[in-house]
Amino acid sequence: ELVALSLAGPEIDTWPPPDRREDTHRAVRAARLSAITSDIDWHLTDPGLTASAVAGRHGISTRYLHKLFELEAKTYSQYVLQRRLELVHRKLVNPRLSARSIAAIANDVGFGDLSYFNRTFRRHYGTTPSQARRQHLEVRRPPEGEASTRSCSRPSGI
């Protein structure tokens, strides 16, 4: 195939066929965006997570990175903010992290400005971080005086 392609001459400009070019370009953009979002998710807690750093790791310009997100009707910043809010929410409602302060969790996730974090969290979830934590942890805790529904005994019939 390589020999045929090298001998083909100017006809090579017709691949992929015109009726499939847009599909091919769309697939390439989707694959690239998927790799980029995976990279962002991997580096989500990195305080140095910037559009230029991500673009550099993928060998593309920052402008092209932003253009890829435009095709998904969101911006790079919106994607990072959404993923960080989701991560901080999971950590806030995790009973194992209940002793960790909200400020520390927000900082660990990549929010350097606590006021900004509180505003965006409230806007996104409709509640404050402390209210979200309290509501979730109260739901998980059995009412006082009742034993936990967990049992260490084996179910009958096993």
C-alpha positions in Angstrom: 0.0 0.0 0.0 2.8 2.4 0.8 4.4 1.8 -2.6 1.1 2.4 -4.3 0.5 5.6 -2.3 4.0 6.9 -3.2 3.5 6.2 -6.9 0.0 7.5 -6.9 1.0 11.1 -7.4 -1.5 13.9 -7.1 -4.4 11.6 -6.7 -3.4 11.2 -3.0 -5.1 14.5 -2.4 -8.4 12.7 -2.8 -8.1 10.5 0.3 -10.2 10.3 2.3 -12.9 10.6 -0.3 -14.6 14.0 -0.2 -17.8 12.5 1.2 -15.9 11.1 4.2 -13.5 13.9 5.0 -15.8 15.7 7.5 -16.5 12.4 9.3 -12.7 11.7 9.4 -11.9 15.2 10.8 -14.8 14.9 13.3 -13.4 11.6 14.5 -9.9 12.9 14.8 -11.1 15.9 16.8 -13.2 13.7 19.1 -10.3 11.3 19.7 -8.0 14.3 20.5 -10.6 15.9 22.8 -11.0 12.5 24.6 -7.2 12.3 25.1 -7.2 15.9 26.4 -10.0 15.4 28.8 -8.4 12.3 30.2 -5.2 14.2 30.6 -7.0 17.0 32.5 -8.7 14.4 34.7 -5.3 12.9 35.5 -3.8 16.3 36.4 -7.0 17.8 37.9 -5.4 18.5 41.3 -2.2 19.9 39.9 -2.1 23.7 40.6 -0.1 24.1 37.4 -3.0 22.8 35.3 -3.3 25.4 32.6 -4.6 25.4 29.0 -1.1 26.0 27.7 0.4 23.1 29.8 -2.2 20.7 28.5 -1.8 21.9 24.9 2.0 21.5 25.2 1.7 17.9 26.4 -0.5 17.2 23.4 1.7 19.0 20.8 -1.1 21.5 19.9 -1.6 25.2 20.2 -3.6 26.7 23.0 -5.9 28.2 20.4 -6.6 24.7 18.9 -7.2 23.3 22.4 -9.9 26.0 23.0 -11.4 25.3 19.6 -11.8 21.6 20.4 -13.8 22.5 23.5 -15.9 25.0 21.5 -17.1 22.1 19.4 -18.5 20.6 22.6 -20.3 23.9 23.5 -18.1 24.5 26.6 -14.8 26.1 27.4 -11.6 24.6 28.7 -12.2 26.5 32.0 -15.7 25.4 32.3 -14.6 21.7 31.9 -11.9 22.0 34.5 -14.2 23.9 37.0 -16.9 21.3 36.5 -14.6 18.4 37.1 -13.0 20.0 40.2 -16.4 20.8 41.7 -17.4 17.1 41.2 -14.2 15.9 42.8 -14.5 18.3 45.8 -18.1 17.3 46.2 -17.2 13.6 46.3 -14.5 14.3 48.9 -16.8 16.5 51.0 -19.5 13.8 51.3 -16.9 11.0 52.0 -17.3 10.0 55.6 -13.6 9.1 55.7 -12.7 12.7 55.1 -15.1 14.2 57.5 -12.3 15.4 59.8 -10.6 17.2 57.0 -11.5 20.9 56.7 -13.4 22.1 53.7 -10.7 24.7 52.9 -8.1 21.9 52.9 -10.2 19.7 50.6 -10.8 22.7 48.2 -7.1 23.5 48.2 -6.2 19.8 47.5 -8.5 19.7 44.5 -7.0 22.8 43.0 -9.0 25.8 44.3 -6.5 28.3 45.5 -9.0 31.0 46.3 -11.5 29.9 49.0 -14.0 32.7 48.3 -14.1 31.7 44.6 -14.6 28.1 45.5 -17.5 28.8 47.9 -19.2 31.0 45.3 -18.8 28.5 42.4 -19.8 25.5 44.6 -23.0 27.3 45.8 -23.8 28.4 42.2 -23.3 24.8 40.9 -25.0 22.8 43.7 -27.4 25.4 45.1 -26.0 24.9 48.6 -22.8 25.8 50.5 -20.0 23.2 50.9 -20.7 22.9 54.6 -24.4 22.4 54.1 -23.8 19.8 51.4 -21.4 18.0 53.7 -23.7 18.1 56.8 -26.8 17.0 54.8 -25.0 14.0 53.3 -23.3 12.9 56.5 -26.6 13.2 58.4 -28.4 11.0 55.9 -25.7 8.3 56.2 -25.7 8.3 60.0 -28.3 6.0 61.6 -30.7 7.8 64.0 -29.6 7.9 67.6 -30.7 4.9 69.6 -31.0 2.6 66.6 -28.4 0.0 65.8 -26.6 0.1 62.5 -28.3 -2.1 59.8 -24.9 -3.6 59.0 -24.4 -7.1 60.2 -21.3 -9.2 60.3 -23.2 -12.5 60.4 -23.6 -14.6 57.3 -27.0 -14.5 55.7 -29.0 -17.6 56.3 -28.8 -20.4 53.7 -25.1 -19.9 52.8 
